[in-house]
Every structure is written in structure tokens, then in C-alpha cells.
Amino acid sequence: MRLDDEVKYLKGVGPKRAQALKRLGIVTIYDLLSYYPKGYTDQSEITPIANLEAGTIANIRGRICGIKEQMTRNRLTILTAFIDDGTDVISAIWFNKKFLKEKLRHGTNIFLHGKIEYAYGGQGRCCMKNITSFEIDPQERPVNFVPVYALVEGIKAKFLCELMTNAFAEISQIPDAFSPELKNRYGLLAKREAMYTLHFPKNKDSLAKARYTLIFEELFLLQYGRLHIKSSYVSDKKNARCLANGSLVEQVTSLLPFHLTKDQQKAWQGICRDMEAPYCMQRLLQGDVGSGKTVVALLALAKAVENGYQGAFMAPTEILAQQHYLTFVQMLKDTNITIGLLTGSLSSKEHRQIIEATANGTCQIVIGTHALIQDKVSFSNLGLVITDEQHRFGIEQRARLGEKSCCQPDTLIMTATPIPRTMTLTFYGDLSVSSIYHLPPGRKPIRTFLRTPQARDKIYQFILGQIEKGYQAYVVCPLIAESDSIKAVCVESIYEELANGIFKDVPCGLLHGKLPAEEKEQIMQDFAANKLKLLISTTVIEVGVNVPNASVMVIEGAERFGLAQLHQLRGRIGRGSAQSYCIMVSYNKNENSQQRLKLMEEVSDGFALAEADLKLRGPGQFFGSLQHGLPDLKIASLLDDLAILKRARECAAYCFEAHLGEEAIKKIIALQYKEDFAKFMRN
């Protein structure tokens, strides 16, 4: 059989089991072989019965010296075998397993693995219950580590192990990504040996080496794929290339109302190097909300214009695009740079005018939303593409904007969600990374508090006081409407409570994702214009409006948000000169939940919080939509395998540049990731 053959053709797999296997993500033979155990039951050490302790998991081996069968009043069968190993006797108990009576014969040897508990009415004696595996008449036990798999209804562990055995019998060879020289250099096993050992380990050492090999290969494939993406940026088009900074960049720099921070200067220098290099810039600029990324982006746009190129700046929401437009117009008003705004709400005439100006080059910088990637939008000479809040745009959307140029444009991707180093290495291996760690001087730290629901009256009295002083406030809720399945605060009920209660004389707005786009934009504009004093919203404000006058945020049901998202929400305030306050109301007393929220109280550094969030929640939950279709990791851990990631990255760069094993690597990527990776490995 072939690795890409469907598993339904294996012996013992019928239509029902094939459907059950599909629910586990197992469709092909390769899917089956790469369905790795989530853990192992250690059966390597046998404990003498005399030494057993209640509350422990243990392995015992002995001779069956007695069997007893009982029936309870409610017709429950209890089967007990008495095991003697020469040091003592213990009872092993099965519930409702009457069929085992024929197997458990007096005088036969048996091996058991299970939990040791005190026997009912046994005057302190122990018994074994919850027996997870046993073996009749065991000789020398060849298996010391029994794999534990995630299962679904219709698939039992024993069947899955038998299926693995059948599959390995059918497959004699598995493509290997690494040459003998590379295996030797990095201490890797052959792929088939590593996969077989992971399912049927003989000892701890062989298991460790197999895991290392497969973790290394998985991270290698991701890095190789990202390098392939980077190479696909190269096209037949001439690359945009800038000269050293001239008079226009110097003029724009002099017009800034402040000096760049050290982090901003470092990021700007990296961007300048990339824009002046013969290759196209592919750079990620990350930093906390309010750290000054937009100013660096403005300088990059001015540099592109100075060299005869146009610049495009794509924002995720119309209100944010409008705010960037107004900011850029204000900061560049004393220059000759022409700036345009392209959004969906423009009139037909305005829309036509900006499209014409963009096409003929009279508009040098165009700021917009997804409207920028419409088919009818074209550029005269696009040299720089900037996307703000990059996780709101997929790779294809960014690529479509870049394709609208007669040359190959530089690309700058910005995010206010700080990403831990392990994540940037894995998911942004094709990008250079600049980080702005520190906020500009003069910003007051946001004071953050964790409170219980009992303090809500005082909290909202405090907000009322802030509004009376002329400030504005946010209240953020996790749900739109009440749910039978999810117990959490909803924005609709909170709005009704507040707008008809303590804030009945205050202009309030209700904002959530199910509102029509025009209504959402209008509400955000009214809040930005100070027509609304209190905005009660879901997380749609996480990326959006910049309101320096907003000084307070209350986050209801804060336990339902991750640290990174809480920090992103908190970044909506603290943008003006006034002291700002973030108050988290938690309805959950769970210790882990409280630990996370207390970190928010104590830590204001977004990068430190991102690392903590990654450790607490794991990469899948942390990253969420940031992955944009990248396949899940089958065996590697971004938390534990950073050292292996660095070696795999080095190996991937070497293989990619030297074109080593290119065909074999692409075959493995096709087997392992199928359509998930197809768009990343486009030829």
C-alpha cells in the first residue's frame, strides 16, 4: 500500500470505523502513522504487592490463586481475582466484565496495570481497581511503555494499536527529509524507525530519540515552508529599491512633534536597510498599543514617495483608516505629499476620484480598508505596502495588494499584539522582526484593578464621576446576548441595566459585531467625536478607535479573556495625558483564572504578558486567528522545544539554499499537510 492510500482499505476498517477515524483526522495511511500518542502508560517497573500503597498507579505481576464472582442488588457483576506474587496477595476487581471469567483461570500468571485503593471492608488491605490494562500468561514483557491515544466513540485503543501494526506491515519505506550526513549531524533516526518507535517504544532512550527526530522534522518542515514563501516574494517584476534618506525624509522627521525613542530609531534603521537593499523588504513591526508604530510607518511611506513610489496603508476598520488618514494629513500638511482615503462609505464621485488618482499616480499615499484590494483599484507605481493589525488580514489579502504594482513592493506588517519569540520564529520565519518595547515618554501607566461583582456599584459610581469631569469610558462584555450554554455577562443586558439606571442621563452607545457595518462605524465615530460618553461593547473595540479622552475601561467577565486580549483591550485607554484606569470584574473564583488576572494587575509590559499567556494557555489558544491556516503541530511544543526549533531552522535554511532533498521534502509536506499547506508551497 501507499502512504496516501485511504485508511479504509486496511484490514479491519469498515465504513463505520473509517468515519470514526476521520473524526480523529485520520483519512490516509500516513495520517494513521502520524497520529501520535498523547502519552504513555509506564509498565516498565513491577512493584511487589507487599510494597503497594493506596492512591498510587502501579504494575504488578503474579499468579491467580482464587476467583470470586458476585452480583449486587442492582444486578451489577463484580469479578474478583486474587493475585499472589510471593510477597503478599491482592484482589483485582472488575465491574460488569462477566466475560473475563473464562480468561481468568486459577493458577495462570497475570500482569496488571491500574490504581491501588483500599478494599471495601478489607480492614486496611489494598485492592486494584480501575485496571487500564492486563495480560494473561505474560512471558518476558516486550512492551514497557503502552501508548495512550485520544479516541472517539467507535475506536478503542486496542484496535488502534492493531491498525498501526497492520499499517507498518504494509509500508516498508517512508520518505525521509534528511540525508545520511544531516541525520548524523543532527542526531536523527530514519523517519520510519522514528515513527514506529513512537508507537511501539522499547525503552525510554529509544522513545526520547524518536520524539526528538519527529519534533525536529515537524519544525523543519514549517521553517522550510516559510522559506519557500519568502522565495515566492521574488517575481519577474523589478524590486522596489530606495536610495539613502534624502531631503523629504529629513523634512518629515523634522516636522514630528517629538524625537523618536531608541526602539523607534532601531526599527526605522532596520526598515531603511531593507528598503535600500536589492531584495524586497518583508518585515514585521510589533509593539504595544501606543508605542509609536504609526510614526515609523509614516517615515517609511515618506521614503517610498521620495524615491518616486506610491505607498498603500491598509487598516482593518473604516474608523481606524479615517483616523490614520487624518493623522497623516496633519503631520504632512507642510510637505507636498498627496494623501488619499479609500473606504467603502465614500460617495460614488469620491470613490471614482480616488481610484483615478491612485491609478495615474497623483495620489502618492493611499490609506484604506479592504477596499484597497478591489479589482478596480490599480496603482501607477506601488513601492510600499503596509498592513496595520496584520492578524485581521490573511496572506492572500496582503499578496493581492502587492500584485497591484508594476514592481515588486516592499512590505511592512504591523501588529499591536506582542508575540513571544518562539511564535515569531515559527509563524513569521519568513519575516524580519522589529520590536518597539517601550512607550514614548510622558505616557502615564494605566492603573489596573481586579474586583469582584460585589464592587460593581462603586465601580460605576467612579465612572460617573469621571464622565462628570469630562472624560469618556468603555464597558466591555464577553457575549452579545444571554446564552443557555454559556454563563457569562452579555453586552445587551449590561446596556439595558446601565443606560436605564445609573447612566440614564448620560449618552450611551451599544456596540457589537452583529450590528450592520454602517451602524457600527457611526457609533464608533460618535464616540470618537465625544457625542457618546459611555460605550458598552464586545471586543469589537479591541482593534479600532483611538479616543485619547477615554480614561476608564471596565471589563465585565474578565476571566473569559486571555491575557493578550485583555492587554489589547486595555490599550484602548491611556492614550491621552489624563490618568487612566482599567477595572476587571471577575465572576470566577478559580485559582488559575485569578492568577492570570492578577498578572494583569501587576504587569503592564505587553511582551511579558504575552510570554505568560503562552505558558498559561498554550500556543493554540494564544495564537488563534494569527495562524491563518498554518497546520496544527502534531508533536512539537512551542513552549518546550525552542532549542530544537533553532537547530531545525538552521537546517532548513541550509537545505533550502543548497536545494538539498527538495523533492523528498515537498513529498513529505504534501503527505503531512495536504491542502493545509498547499497555499504556502505554491510553485
C-alpha positions, 0 to 999 in steps of 0.5 A: 500500500501507499502512504496516501492510500485511504485508511479504509482499505486496511484490514479491519476498517469498515465504513463505520470505523473509517468515519470514526477515524476521520473524526480523529483526522485520520483519512490516509495511511500516513495520517494513521502513522502520524497520529501520535500518542498523547502519552504513555502508560509506564509498565516498565517497573513491577512493584511487589504487592507487599510494597503497594500503597493506596492512591498510587498507579502501579504494575504488578505481576503474579499468579491467580490463586482464587476467583470470586464472582458476585452480583449486587442488588442492582444486578451489577457483576463484580469479578474478583481475582486474587493475585499472589506474587510471593510477597503478599496477595491482592484482589483485582476487581472488575465491574460488569466484565462477566466475560473475563471469567473464562480468561481468568483461570486459577493458577495462570500468571497475570500482569496488571496495570491500574490504581491501588485503593483500599478494599471495601471492608478489607480492614486496611488491605489494598485492592486494584481497581480501575485496571487500564490494562492486563495480560494473561500468561505474560512471558518476558514483557516486550512492551514497557511503555503502552501508548495512550491515544485520544479516541472517539466513540467507535475506536478503542485503543486496542484496535488502534494499536492493531491498525498501526501494526497492520499499517507498518506491515504494509509500508516498508519505506517512508520518505525521509527529509534528511540525508545520511550526513544531516541525520548524523549531524543532527542526531536523527533516526530514519523517519520510519524507525522514528515513527514506529518507535513512537508507537511501539517504544522499547525503552525510554532512550529509544522513545526520547530519540524518536520524539526528538527526530519527529519534533525536529522534522515537524519544525523543519518542515514549517521553517522550510515552508516559510522559506519557500514563501519568502522565495515566492516574494521574488517575481519577474517584476523589478524590486522596489529599491530606495536610495539613502534618506534624502531631503523629504525624509529629513523634512518629515522627521523634522516636522514630528512633534517629538524625537523618536525613542531608541526602539523607534530609531532601531526599527526605522534603521532596520526598515531603511536597510531593507528598503535600500537593499536589492531584495524586497523588504518583508518585515514585521513591526510589533509593539504595544498599543501606543508605542509609536508604530504609526510614526515609523510607518509614516517615515517609511511611506515618506521614503517610498514617495521620495524615491518616486513610489506610491505607498498603500496603508491598509487598516482593518476598520473604516474608523481606524483608516479615517483616523490614520488618514487624518493623522497623516494629513496633519503631520504632512500638511507642510510637505507636498505629499498627496494623501488619499482615503479609500473606504467603502462609505465614500460617495460614488464621485469620491470613490471614482476620484480616488481610484483615478488618482491612485491609478495615474499616480497623483495620489502618492499615499493611499490609506484604506480598508479592504477596499484597497484590494478591489479589482478596480483599484490599480496603482501607477507605481506601488513601492510600499505596502503596509498592513496595520493589525496584520492578524485581521488580514490573511496572506492572500489579502496582503499578496493581492495588494502587492500584485497591484504594482508594476514592481515588486513592493516592499512590505511592512506588517504591523501588529499591536499584539506582542508575540513571544519569540518562539511564535515569531520564529515559527509563524513569521520565519519568513519575516524580519522582526522589529520590536518597539518595547517601550512607550514614548515618554510622558505616557502615564501607566494605566492603573489596573484593578481586579474586583469582584461583582460585589464592587460593581456599584462603586465601580460605576459610581467612579465612572460617573464621576469621571464622565462628570469631569469630562472624560469618556469610558468603555464597558466591555462584555464577553457575549452579545446576548444571554446564552443557555450554554454559556454563563457569562455577562452579555453586552445587551443586558449590561446596556439595558441595566446601565443606560436605564439606571445609573447612566440614564442621563448620560449618552450611551452607545451599544456596540457589537459585531452583529450590528450592520457595518454602517451602524457600527462605524457611526457609533464608533465615530460618535464616540470618537467625536465625544457625542457618546460618553459611555460605550458598552461593547464586545471586543469589537473595540479591541482593534479600532478607535483611538479616543485619547479622552477615554480614561476608564475601561471596565471589563465585565467577565474578565476571566473569559479573556486571555491575557493578550486580549485583555492587554489589547483591550486595555490599550484602548485607554491611556492614550491621552495625558489624563490618568487612566484606569482599567477595572476587571470584574471577575465572576470566577473564583478559580485559582488559575483564572485569578492568577492570570488576572492578577498578572494583569494587575501587576504587569503592564509590559505587553511582551511579558504578558504575552510570554505568560499567556503562552505558558498559561494557555498554550500556543493554540489558544494564544495564537488563534486567528494569527495562524491563518491556516498554518497546520496544527503541530502534531508533536512539537511544543512551542513552549518546550522545544525552542532549542530544537526549533533553532537547530531545525531552522538552521537546517532548513535554511541550509537545505533550502539554499543548497536545494538539498532533498527538495523533492523528498521534502515537498513529498513529505509536506504534501503527505503531512499537510495536504491542502493545509499547506498547499497555499504556502508551497505554491510553485 
